[in-house]
Amino acid sequence: MADSVRFSQSHGILGLVIDGDWNTGFDCDSINMAKYNHCTILIMGDASVAGAAVITLYGGATDGAKTAAATFGYRYASAAVNSAGSDVFGAVATSAALTSTPASIASSVMVIEFDAADLNISGTQYQYATLNVSAAGTAGTVDAVAILSEARYEEAIMDTAK
């Protein structure tokens, strides 16, 4: 192996939820943005995802706090995983409370992106981000992973973003 910086040395990787119940709703694990400027969340749904849940990104001063909704960018994959076009995403749109398209999440990938600066809501800069999925869905489970980039301080072993 060459002495180059690896992806995991310059980016934070944080599992947010495994088998999040689209029917009953859930909060993802909170993300501490103190050491990163940008966050990309990948949401992958199983084939049974149904019903239009509302996805909201909250800013808060502490882990788990959901104080104020933040506006985020999102894109859906053009096709299901393992299909041609599964790596092609639609145009970026924004929302502070996204009513999801279940057909675009079932067996597919949704990308949510935001900057730490987007957690400045009504003049208050929040450090933590928590993604919430409402209980409006009717079936299915989703997994979510956050990739944190634009680290303020790169390290050989990145500190926790928890």
C-alpha positions in Angstrom: 0.0 0.0 0.0 1.2 3.5 -0.8 1.5 6.1 1.9 -1.5 8.0 0.7 -4.4 9.3 2.8 -7.2 6.9 2.8 -10.9 7.9 2.5 -11.5 6.8 6.1 -8.7 9.1 7.2 -10.2 12.3 5.7 -13.9 11.5 6.1 -16.1 10.5 9.0 -18.3 7.4 8.4 -21.2 7.0 10.8 -24.0 4.3 10.7 -27.2 6.1 11.5 -29.9 3.4 11.6 -30.3 -0.3 10.6 -33.8 -1.5 9.8 -35.4 1.8 10.7 -39.2 1.0 10.7 -40.8 3.1 7.9 -44.2 2.3 9.4 -43.7 3.5 13.0 -41.1 6.2 12.3 -37.7 6.7 14.0 -34.9 9.1 14.8 -31.5 8.4 13.3 -28.4 8.6 15.4 -27.3 12.2 15.9 -24.4 13.6 14.0 -21.9 15.9 15.7 -20.8 18.4 13.0 -18.2 20.1 15.2 -15.3 18.8 13.1 -16.8 18.6 9.6 -18.3 21.2 7.2 -20.4 18.8 5.0 -22.6 15.7 5.5 -24.0 13.3 3.0 -26.6 10.8 4.2 -27.4 7.7 2.2 -30.8 6.2 2.8 -31.5 2.7 1.4 -34.9 1.2 1.5 -36.0 -2.4 1.2 -38.5 -3.5 -1.5 -41.5 -3.2 0.8 -41.2 0.5 1.6 -44.7 2.0 1.2 -46.5 5.1 2.3 -45.1 8.7 2.2 -43.3 9.4 5.4 -42.0 12.9 6.2 -38.2 13.3 6.5 -37.0 16.2 8.7 -33.5 17.2 9.6 -33.3 18.9 13.0 -30.5 20.9 14.5 -29.9 20.8 18.2 -27.3 21.8 20.8 -26.9 18.3 22.2 -26.9 14.7 21.0 -30.5 13.7 20.3 -32.0 17.3 20.6 -34.4 18.2 17.9 -34.8 21.9 18.4 -35.3 23.4 14.9 -35.8 22.0 11.4 -33.0 22.7 8.9 -33.3 22.9 5.1 -31.4 20.2 3.3 -30.7 19.1 -0.3 -31.9 15.7 -1.5 -31.8 13.5 -4.6 -33.3 10.2 -5.6 -31.5 7.5 -7.6 -33.0 7.0 -11.1 -33.4 3.3 -10.7 -33.4 0.4 -8.2 -30.1 -1.0 -6.8 -28.5 -3.4 -9.2 -30.2 -1.8 -12.2 -28.8 0.4 -14.9 -29.1 4.0 -13.7 -28.9 3.1 -10.0 -25.9 5.4 -9.8 -27.6 8.3 -11.6 -29.4 10.8 -9.4 -32.0 13.4 -10.2 -31.5 17.1 -9.8 -31.0 18.5 -6.3 -34.1 19.8 -4.6 -34.4 21.3 -1.1 -36.8 20.9 1.8 -37.1 21.4 5.5 -39.8 18.7 5.8 -39.7 16.3 2.8 -42.8 14.2 2.1 -40.9 11.3 0.6 -41.7 9.3 -2.5 -41.8 5.7 -1.4 -41.4 4.4 -4.9 -38.1 6.3 -5.0 -36.8 4.8 -1.8 -38.0 1.1 -2.1 -35.0 -0.9 -3.3 -33.2 2.3 -4.0 -31.0 5.0 -2.7 -31.8 8.6 -1.6 -29.1 11.1 -0.9 -29.5 13.9 1.7 -26.8 16.6 1.9 -26.3 19.6 4.1 -23.4 21.8 5.4 -22.7 22.6 9.1 -23.6 26.2 8.2 -27.2 25.0 7.3 -27.6 24.2 11.0 -27.6 27.9 11.7 -31.3 28.3 12.1 -32.9 31.6 13.0 -29.5 32.9 14.2 -28.6 30.0 16.4 -25.7 27.7 15.2 -26.5 24.1 16.2 -23.8 21.5 16.5 -25.8 18.3 16.2 -28.0 17.1 13.4 -30.7 14.4 13.8 -32.7 13.0 10.9 -36.3 12.0 11.7 -38.6 9.8 9.7 -42.3 10.3 10.7 -44.7 7.4 11.3 -46.7 8.3 8.1 -45.2 5.4 6.1 -47.1 2.1 6.0 -44.5 -0.6 5.5 -40.8 -1.4 5.1 -37.4 -0.7 6.6 -34.5 1.6 5.7 -30.9 1.8 6.6 -28.9 5.1 6.7 -25.2 5.9 6.7 -23.6 9.4 7.0 -20.4 10.4 5.3 -18.9 13.5 6.8 -16.5 15.5 4.6 -14.5 18.7 4.5 -12.9 17.8 7.9 -11.8 20.8 9.8 -8.8 18.7 11.1 -7.7 15.6 9.2 -6.2 12.8 11.4 -4.8 9.3 10.7 -7.6 8.0 13.0 -10.6 10.4 12.8 -12.3 11.3 16.1 -15.9 10.2 16.7 -18.7 12.2 15.1 -21.1 11.0 17.8 
